[in-house]
């Protein structure tokens, strides 16, 4: 009968999570059930040693995630105005530096397109680049030249890259 009372006490200790105390009590009981429970506790202890888990409870993990999220939010709030200002500044500079094409420039682009072997977007891009990067030379060549061949020679002499 004494073993039954001790087994009940060991069972209660296990239910309460007080495994070390239950193990010590079971070691003192000379009973097959006590030996079986002790073997199960020892097997459970070996399994726990083999598996490594993060000892942080869920509330701690949630707290850490919230703190990281808040830090990211603060960084975004602090950096966003600078980023927007930088983009606006760079956009304004690009807009100020972008050339505007006049109707004469459009005619010049049409003349330059005659040098392309194919009618494609690449040709239009080249003609637009020549007008923006070599505007003065291309306009001078257009005024001086009477035909496409003379215009081509003039552009080459002015250092304008071919299409």
VOGU-52261 format. One line per 8 residues: for each residue x, y, z of N, C-alpha, C, O, CB. Coordinates in steps of 0.2 Angstrom, whole numbers, plus 5000, padded with zeros to 4 digits. Glycine has a CB too. Example, Ala and Ser with C-alpha at 12.3 -4.5 7.8 and 13.67 -1.06 7.14 Angstrom:
% residues 2
5066,4972,5039,5062,4978,5039,5066,4984,5039,5071,4983,5042,5057,4978,5045 ~ 5064,4989,5035,5068,4995,5036,5064,5000,5039,5067,5006,5040,5070,4997,5029 $
% end
This chain:
% residues 163
5004,4994,5000,5000,5000,5000,5004,5006,5000,5002,5011,4997,4995,5000,5006 ~ 5010,5006,5003,5014,5012,5004,5017,5014,4997,5017,5020,4995,5020,5010,5008 ~ 5018,5009,4993,5020,5010,4986,5015,5014,4982,5017,5018,4978,5022,5004,4982 ~ 5009,5012,4983,5003,5015,4979,5003,5023,4981,5002,5027,4976,4997,5012,4981 ~ 5004,5024,4987,5004,5031,4989,5009,5035,4986,5009,5041,4984,5004,5032,4997 ~ 5015,5032,4986,5021,5035,4984,5020,5036,4976,5023,5041,4973,5028,5031,4985 ~ 5017,5031,4973,5016,5031,4965,5012,5037,4964,5013,5041,4959,5014,5025,4963 ~ 5006,5038,4968,5002,5043,4967,5005,5050,4968,5004,5055,4964,4996,5043,4972 $
5010,5051,4973,5013,5057,4974,5018,5058,4968,5018,5064,4966,5018,5056,4981 ~ 5021,5053,4966,5026,5054,4960,5022,5056,4954,5024,5060,4950,5029,5047,4958 ~ 5016,5053,4953,5011,5055,4947,5009,5062,4948,5010,5066,4943,5005,5051,4947 ~ 5008,5065,4954,5006,5072,4955,5012,5076,4954,5011,5081,4951,5003,5073,4962 ~ 5018,5074,4956,5024,5078,4955,5025,5079,4947,5026,5084,4944,5030,5075,4958 ~ 5024,5073,4943,5025,5073,4936,5020,5078,4933,5021,5082,4928,5024,5066,4933 ~ 5013,5078,4935,5008,5082,4932,5010,5089,4934,5008,5094,4930,5001,5080,4936 ~ 5013,5091,4939,5015,5098,4941,5021,5100,4937,5023,5106,4938,5016,5098,4949 $
5024,5096,4934,5030,5097,4930,5037,5097,4935,5042,5099,4933,5030,5104,4928 ~ 5036,5094,4940,5042,5094,4945,5045,5087,4944,5045,5082,4948,5039,5094,4953 ~ 5048,5086,4938,5050,5080,4936,5056,5077,4940,5057,5071,4942,5053,5080,4929 ~ 5061,5082,4942,5067,5080,4946,5065,5077,4953,5068,5072,4955,5072,5086,4947 ~ 5060,5080,4956,5057,5077,4962,5054,5070,4961,5055,5066,4965,5052,5082,4966 ~ 5050,5070,4956,5047,5063,4954,5052,5058,4953,5051,5052,4955,5042,5064,4948 ~ 5057,5060,4949,5062,5055,4948,5066,5052,4954,5067,5046,4955,5068,5058,4943 ~ 5067,5057,4959,5070,5055,4965,5066,5050,4969,5068,5046,4972,5072,5061,4969 $
5059,5052,4969,5055,5048,4973,5054,5041,4970,5054,5036,4973,5048,5051,4973 ~ 5053,5041,4963,5053,5034,4960,5059,5030,4961,5058,5024,4961,5052,5035,4952 ~ 5065,5033,4962,5071,5029,4963,5071,5025,4969,5074,5020,4970,5077,5033,4962 ~ 5067,5028,4974,5066,5025,4981,5061,5019,4981,5061,5016,4986,5065,5030,4986 ~ 5057,5019,4976,5051,5014,4976,5053,5007,4973,5056,5007,4967,5045,5017,4973 ~ 5052,5002,4977,5054,4995,4974,5047,4992,4971,5044,4989,4974,5057,4990,4979 ~ 5045,4994,4965,5039,4992,4962,5040,4992,4954,5044,4997,4952,5033,4997,4964 ~ 5037,4987,4950,5038,4987,4943,5035,4994,4940,5038,4996,4935,5035,4981,4940 $
5030,4996,4942,5027,5002,4939,5032,5008,4940,5032,5012,4936,5020,5004,4942 ~ 5035,5009,4946,5039,5014,4948,5045,5014,4943,5048,5019,4940,5042,5014,4955 ~ 5048,5007,4942,5053,5007,4937,5051,5008,4930,5055,5011,4926,5056,4999,4937 ~ 5045,5007,4928,5043,5008,4921,5042,5016,4921,5044,5019,4915,5036,5005,4920 ~ 5039,5019,4925,5039,5027,4925,5046,5030,4925,5047,5035,4921,5035,5029,4931 ~ 5050,5027,4929,5057,5030,4929,5060,5029,4922,5064,5034,4920,5061,5027,4935 ~ 5059,5023,4919,5062,5022,4912,5059,5027,4907,5063,5030,4903,5061,5015,4910 ~ 5053,5028,4908,5049,5033,4903,5052,5040,4904,5053,5044,4900,5042,5033,4904 $
5053,5042,4911,5056,5049,4912,5063,5049,4909,5065,5054,4907,5056,5050,4920 ~ 5067,5044,4910,5074,5044,4908,5074,5044,4900,5078,5048,4897,5078,5038,4910 ~ 5070,5041,4897,5069,5041,4890,5067,5048,4887,5070,5050,4882,5064,5035,4887 ~ 5062,5051,4891,5060,5057,4889,5066,5062,4890,5067,5067,4886,5054,5060,4893 ~ 5070,5061,4895,5076,5066,4897,5081,5065,4891,5084,5070,4889,5079,5064,4903 ~ 5082,5059,4888,5087,5058,4883,5084,5062,4877,5088,5065,4873,5088,5051,4881 ~ 5078,5061,4875,5075,5064,4869,5075,5072,4870,5077,5075,4865,5067,5062,4869 ~ 5074,5075,4876,5075,5082,4877,5082,5084,4876,5083,5090,4873,5072,5084,4884 $
5087,5080,4877,5094,5082,4876,5095,5082,4869,5099,5086,4867,5098,5077,4880 ~ 5092,5078,4865,5094,5077,4858,5091,5083,4854,5094,5085,4849,5092,5071,4855 ~ 5085,5085,4856,5082,5091,4853,5083,5097,4856,5082,5098,4862,5074,5089,4852 ~ 5086,5102,4852,5087,5109,4855,5081,5113,4853,5080,5114,4847,5094,5111,4853 ~ 5078,5116,4858,5073,5121,4856,5075,5128,4859,5079,5128,4864,5066,5119,4859 ~ 5072,5133,4856,5073,5140,4859,5070,5141,4866,5063,5140,4866,5071,5145,4854 ~ 5073,5142,4871,5070,5142,4877,5066,5149,4879,5064,5150,4884,5075,5142,4883 ~ 5064,5152,4874,5060,5158,4874,5053,5157,4874,5051,5154,4869,5062,5164,4869 $
5049,5159,4878,5042,5158,4878,5039,5162,4872,5042,5167,4870,5038,5159,4884 ~ 5033,5161,4870,5030,5164,4865,5029,5172,4866,5030,5176,4862,5023,5161,4863 ~ 5027,5174,4872,5026,5181,4873,5033,5185,4872,5033,5191,4870,5024,5182,4880 ~ 5038,5182,4874,5045,5185,4873,5046,5186,4865,5049,5191,4863,5051,5181,4876 ~ 5045,5180,4862,5046,5181,4854,5042,5186,4851,5044,5190,4847,5045,5174,4851 ~ 5035,5187,4853,5031,5192,4851,5034,5199,4852,5034,5203,4848,5024,5191,4853 ~ 5036,5199,4859,5039,5206,4861,5045,5208,4857,5045,5214,4855,5041,5205,4868 ~ 5049,5203,4855,5055,5204,4851,5053,5206,4844,5056,5211,4841,5060,5198,4851 $
5048,5203,4841,5046,5205,4835,5043,5212,4834,5044,5215,4830,5041,5199,4832 ~ 5039,5213,4839,5036,5220,4840,5042,5226,4840,5041,5231,4837,5031,5221,4846 ~ 5047,5224,4844,5052,5229,4845,5056,5230,4838,5057,5236,4836,5057,5227,4850 ~ 5057,5225,4835,5061,5225,4828,5056,5229,4823,5059,5233,4819,5062,5218,4826 ~ 5050,5227,4823,5045,5231,4819,5045,5238,4820,5045,5242,4816,5038,5228,4820 ~ 5045,5240,4827,5045,5247,4829,5051,5251,4826,5051,5256,4824,5044,5248,4836 ~ 5057,5247,4827,5063,5250,4825,5063,5251,4818,5065,5257,4815,5069,5246,4827 ~ 5061,5246,4814,5060,5247,4807,5056,5253,4805,5057,5257,4800,5058,5241,4803 $
5050,5254,4808,5045,5259,4807,5049,5266,4808,5048,5271,4804,5039,5258,4811 ~ 5052,5267,4814,5056,5273,4815,5061,5275,4810,5061,5280,4808,5059,5273,4822 ~ 5065,5270,4808,5070,5271,4803,5066,5273,4796,5069,5278,4793,5074,5264,4802 ~ 5061,5270,4794,5058,5272,4788,5055,5279,4789,5055,5283,4784,5052,5267,4787 ~ 5052,5281,4795,5049,5287,4796,5055,5293,4795,5054,5298,4792,5046,5288,4802 ~ 5061,5291,4798,5066,5296,4798,5069,5297,4791,5071,5302,4789,5071,5294,4803 ~ 5070,5291,4787,5073,5291,4781,5069,5293,4775,5071,5296,4770,5076,5285,4780 ~ 5062,5292,4776,5058,5294,4770,5058,5301,4768,5059,5302,4762,5051,5292,4772 $
5058,5306,4772,5058,5313,4770,5065,5314,4766,5065,5318,4761,5057,5318,4775 ~ 5070,5312,4768,5077,5313,4765,5077,5309,4758,5079,5312,4753,5082,5310,4769 ~ 5074,5303,4758,5074,5300,4751,5069,5304,4746,5071,5304,4741,5071,5293,4752 ~ 5063,5306,4749,5059,5310,4744,5062,5316,4742,5062,5318,4736,5052,5311,4748 ~ 5065,5320,4747,5069,5326,4745,5074,5324,4740,5075,5328,4735,5072,5329,4751 ~ 5078,5319,4741,5083,5317,4736,5081,5316,4729,5083,5318,4724,5087,5311,4739 ~ 5075,5312,4729,5072,5310,4722,5070,5316,4719,5070,5317,4713,5067,5305,4723 ~ 5066,5321,4723,5064,5327,4720,5069,5331,4717,5069,5334,4712,5060,5331,4725 $
5075,5332,4721,5081,5336,4719,5084,5333,4713,5085,5336,4708,5086,5336,4725 ~ 5085,5326,4712,5087,5323,4706,5083,5324,4701,5085,5325,4695,5089,5316,4708 ~ 5076,5323,4702,5071,5324,4696,5071,5331,4694,5071,5332,4688,5065,5322,4699 ~ 5072,5336,4698,5072,5343,4696,5078,5344,4692,5078,5348,4687,5072,5348,4702 ~ 5084,5341,4694,5090,5342,4690,5089,5339,4683,5092,5342,4678,5096,5339,4694 ~ 5087,5333,4683,5086,5330,4676,5081,5333,4672,5082,5334,4666,5083,5322,4677 ~ 5076,5336,4675,5071,5340,4671,5074,5346,4668,5073,5349,4663,5065,5342,4675 ~ 5078,5350,4672,5082,5356,4670,5087,5354,4665,5088,5359,4661,5085,5359,4676 $
5090,5349,4665,5095,5347,4660,5093,5344,4654,5096,5344,4649,5100,5342,4663 ~ 5086,5342,4654,5084,5338,4648,5082,5344,4642,5079,5349,4644,5077,5335,4650 ~ 5085,5342,4636,5084,5347,4631,5077,5347,4629,5073,5341,4629,5089,5346,4625 ~ 5074,5352,4626,5068,5353,4623,5069,5353,4616,5073,5357,4613,5063,5359,4626 ~ 5065,5349,4612,5066,5349,4605,5061,5354,4601,5055,5354,4603,5064,5342,4602 ~ 5064,5358,4597,5059,5363,4593,5057,5359,4587,5059,5354,4586,5063,5369,4592 ~ 5053,5363,4583,5051,5360,4577,5057,5359,4572,5057,5355,4568,5046,5365,4573 ~ 5062,5364,4572,5068,5363,4568,5072,5356,4570,5074,5353,4566,5073,5369,4569 $
5072,5355,4577,5075,5349,4579,5071,5343,4576,5074,5338,4575,5075,5348,4587 ~ 5065,5343,4576,5061,5337,4573,5062,5336,4566,5063,5331,4564,5053,5339,4574 ~ 5063,5342,4562,5065,5341,4555,5072,5338,4555,5074,5334,4550,5065,5348,4552 ~ 5077,5340,4559,5084,5338,4559,5083,5330,4561,5087,5326,4558,5088,5341,4565 ~ 5079,5328,4565,5079,5321,4567,5076,5317,4561,5079,5312,4559,5074,5319,4573 ~ 5072,5320,4557,5069,5317,4551,5075,5316,4546,5075,5311,4543,5063,5321,4548 ~ 5079,5321,4545,5085,5321,4541,5090,5315,4543,5092,5311,4539,5088,5327,4540 ~ 5091,5315,4550,5096,5310,4552,5093,5303,4551,5097,5298,4550,5097,5311,4560 $
5087,5302,4551,5084,5295,4551,5085,5292,4544,5085,5286,4543,5076,5295,4552 ~ 5087,5297,4539,5089,5294,4532,5095,5290,4532,5096,5286,4527,5089,5300,4527 ~ 5099,5291,4537,5106,5287,4537,5105,5280,4540,5109,5276,4539,5111,5291,4542 ~ 5099,5279,4543,5098,5272,4546,5096,5267,4540,5093,5269,4535,5092,5272,4551 ~ 5099,5261,4541,5098,5256,4536,5091,5253,4537,5088,5250,4533,5103,5250,4536 ~ 5088,5253,4543,5082,5250,4545,5077,5256,4548,5080,5260,4552,5082,5244,4549 ~ 5071,5255,4548,5067,5260,4551,5065,5257,4558,5060,5253,4558,5060,5262,4546 ~ 5068,5259,4563,5067,5256,4569,5067,5261,4575,5069,5267,4574,5072,5250,4570 $
5066,5259,4581,5066,5263,4587,5074,5265,4588,5075,5270,4591,5063,5259,4593 ~ 5078,5260,4586,5085,5261,4587,5087,5267,4583,5091,5271,4586,5090,5255,4586 ~ 5085,5268,4577,5087,5273,4573,5084,5280,4576,5088,5285,4576,5084,5272,4566 ~ 5078,5280,4578,5075,5286,4581,5079,5288,4587,5080,5294,4589,5067,5285,4583 ~ 5081,5283,4591,5085,5284,4597,5091,5287,4596,5094,5292,4599,5086,5278,4602 ~ 5095,5285,4590,5101,5287,4588,5100,5295,4586,5104,5299,4588,5104,5283,4582 ~ 5095,5296,4582,5094,5303,4579,5092,5308,4585,5095,5313,4585,5088,5303,4574 ~ 5089,5305,4590,5087,5310,4595,5093,5311,4599,5094,5317,4602,5082,5307,4600 $
5098,5306,4600,5104,5307,4604,5109,5312,4600,5112,5316,4603,5108,5300,4605 ~ 5109,5311,4594,5113,5316,4590,5110,5323,4591,5114,5328,4592,5113,5314,4582 ~ 5104,5324,4590,5101,5331,4591,5102,5333,4598,5104,5339,4599,5093,5331,4590 ~ 5102,5329,4603,5103,5332,4610,5111,5333,4612,5113,5337,4615,5100,5327,4615 ~ 5115,5328,4609,5122,5328,4611,5126,5332,4606,5131,5335,4608,5125,5321,4612 ~ 5124,5332,4600,5128,5336,4594,5124,5341,4591,5124,5341,4584,5131,5330,4589 ~ 5119,5344,4594,5114,5348,4591,5117,5353,4586,5115,5354,4580,5110,5352,4596 ~ 5122,5357,4589,5125,5362,4585,5128,5360,4578,5127,5363,4573,5130,5366,4589 $
5132,5354,4579,5136,5351,4573,5130,5349,4568,5131,5350,4562,5140,5346,4575 ~ 5125,5345,4571,5120,5342,4566,5116,5348,4563,5115,5347,4557,5115,5338,4570 ~ 5115,5353,4566,5111,5359,4563,5115,5362,4558,5112,5364,4553,5108,5364,4569 ~ 5121,5363,4559,5126,5367,4555,5127,5362,4548,5127,5365,4543,5133,5368,4558 ~ 5127,5356,4549,5128,5351,4543,5122,5351,4539,5122,5351,4533,5129,5344,4546 ~ 5116,5352,4542,5110,5352,4539,5109,5358,4534,5107,5358,4529,5104,5352,4544 ~ 5111,5364,4537,5111,5370,4533,5116,5370,4528,5115,5373,4522,5112,5376,4538 ~ 5122,5367,4529,5127,5368,4524,5126,5362,4518,5129,5364,4512,5134,5366,4527 $
5123,5357,4519,5123,5352,4515,5117,5352,4510,5111,5354,4512,5122,5345,4518 ~ 5118,5350,4504,5113,5351,4499,5109,5344,4498,5104,5343,4495,5115,5353,4492 ~ 5113,5338,4500,5110,5332,4499,5112,5327,4505,5116,5329,4509,5112,5329,4492 ~ 5110,5321,4504,5111,5316,4510,5118,5314,4510,5121,5314,4516,5107,5310,4509 ~ 5122,5314,4505,5129,5312,4505,5133,5317,4508,5137,5316,4512,5131,5310,4498 ~ 5132,5324,4506,5135,5329,4509,5134,5330,4516,5138,5331,4520,5134,5336,4505 ~ 5128,5329,4518,5126,5329,4525,5129,5323,4529,5132,5325,4535,5118,5328,4526 ~ 5130,5318,4526,5133,5312,4530,5141,5314,4531,5144,5312,4536,5133,5306,4525 $
5144,5316,4526,5151,5318,4526,5152,5324,4531,5157,5323,4535,5154,5321,4519 ~ 5148,5329,4531,5148,5334,4536,5148,5331,4543,5151,5333,4548,5143,5339,4535 ~ 5143,5327,4545,5142,5324,4551,5148,5320,4553,5150,5320,4559,5136,5319,4551 ~ 5151,5316,4549,5157,5312,4550,5163,5317,4552,5167,5316,4557,5159,5307,4545 ~ 5164,5322,4548,5169,5327,4549,5168,5331,4556,5173,5333,4559,5169,5332,4544 ~ 5162,5331,4558,5160,5335,4565,5161,5330,4571,5160,5332,4576,5153,5338,4565 ~ 5162,5324,4569,5164,5319,4575,5157,5316,4577,5157,5313,4583,5167,5322,4581 ~ 5152,5316,4574,5145,5313,4576,5146,5306,4574,5147,5304,4568,5139,5316,4572 $
5145,5301,4579,5145,5294,4578,5140,5292,4573,5134,5294,4573,5144,5290,4585 ~ 5141,5287,4569,5136,5284,4564,5131,5280,4568,5132,5278,4573,5140,5280,4558 ~ 5125,5279,4564,5120,5275,4567,5122,5268,4568,5118,5263,4570,5114,5275,4563 $
% end
